C-alpha cells in the first residue's frame, strides 16, 4: 500500500533533487545543481512478466564529473521482498543505461533505516554473486535542521529533515524551525512546502503539531486531506453556494417576481447545495418568490417571528 509518507518522500526528489545533498556530501562529490538532473521512466519491467516500478529514477549529468543513475525508494518498514526488488532495479538500470547506479532509500525511523543499509547479498555457498547496498537517507544521515537560515537556503533539505526526524526527540524543535523559515518565502512557495511536510508526516503525532503552524493555502497534494486541502474545498463549496444563490435570484428577477428582503436573505445565506439546487428548480416555475422556499428546505422559516 502506498502511504502519504511514501509519496511525499519520492515526490520530493522528483521536484527537488537538490535535497540529495547529504548523499553527495557523504560520497565526497560536489553539491549538485537542480539542472544536473532529469527524470527517467520509473518502469523497470522486461517483457511484462511482472510489473515493476521504482519510485523515482533520475539521471545525474553534470557539466563536469561522473554521470550516473539515481534510483530513489521510500521505505516505511522492513520488507525482505523489497530488498530483492532493489537488486533487480540496480541490475536493470545498469544494463539499460550503461551507467553506474546509486540506490537511495529514504526512511523515517531508525530501525528501518538500519535495515535498509544492507548489505543484501545473493550468494551460493561461499560465493557472493551480487551485493546491494543502498545509501540510506534517514535519522542517522540527514542533519537535524534547527537553524532558520538553513531553511531559507535549502527548503528541500529542511522539508526532508522534518519528515525523517518526525519520530525523534527533537521533532518539535525541528518543525518549529522549519515553519519559521518557510514563512519567509513568497506565499505560494510557503504553501507548497508546508504541504510537502504535512503529507510526509502522515499519521504521526508530529502531524498535528505541524497543522497548528500552517496557514490557509491552496492544496498541491489533492486527495490526502491536508489542512490546506480542507480549507480549499470549503472555499470551493462556499463559492458554489454563492453562485447557485445568484442563479436563483436572477431567475426570479427575469421572471418578474418580487423578491422580499426575507426571501433574499434566506437564499443568499443558505450554504447547502442540495437545498439551493431544489430552490433553483422551483424558481423556474414558481408563481411567487415565496413559493420557491416552501418545500424541501432545510433552512428554518421565520414564520414564528411574524406571529402576533
Secondary structure as GFF3:
##gff-version 3
##sequence-region A 1 308
A	DSSP	alpha_helix	4	15	.	.	.	ID=ss1
A	DSSP	three_ten_helix	17	20	.	.	.	ID=ss2
A	DSSP	alpha_helix	21	26	.	.	.	ID=ss3
A	DSSP	three_ten_helix	34	36	.	.	.	ID=ss4
A	DSSP	beta_strand	37	39	.	.	.	ID=ss5
A	DSSP	beta_strand	56	60	.	.	.	ID=ss6
A	DSSP	beta_strand	68	74	.	.	.	ID=ss7
A	DSSP	alpha_helix	80	97	.	.	.	ID=ss8
A	DSSP	beta_strand	101	106	.	.	.	ID=ss9
A	DSSP	alpha_helix	110	116	.	.	.	ID=ss10
A	DSSP	beta_strand	120	124	.	.	.	ID=ss11
A	DSSP	beta_strand	127	132	.	.	.	ID=ss12
A	DSSP	beta_strand	135	137	.	.	.	ID=ss13
A	DSSP	alpha_helix	148	153	.	.	.	ID=ss14
A	DSSP	alpha_helix	155	164	.	.	.	ID=ss15
A	DSSP	alpha_helix	171	182	.	.	.	ID=ss16
A	DSSP	alpha_helix	187	201	.	.	.	ID=ss17
A	DSSP	alpha_helix	205	212	.	.	.	ID=ss18
A	DSSP	alpha_helix	227	254	.	.	.	ID=ss19
A	DSSP	alpha_helix	261	269	.	.	.	ID=ss20
A	DSSP	alpha_helix	273	283	.	.	.	ID=ss21
A	DSSP	alpha_helix	289	292	.	.	.	ID=ss22
A	DSSP	alpha_helix	303	306	.	.	.	ID=ss23
###
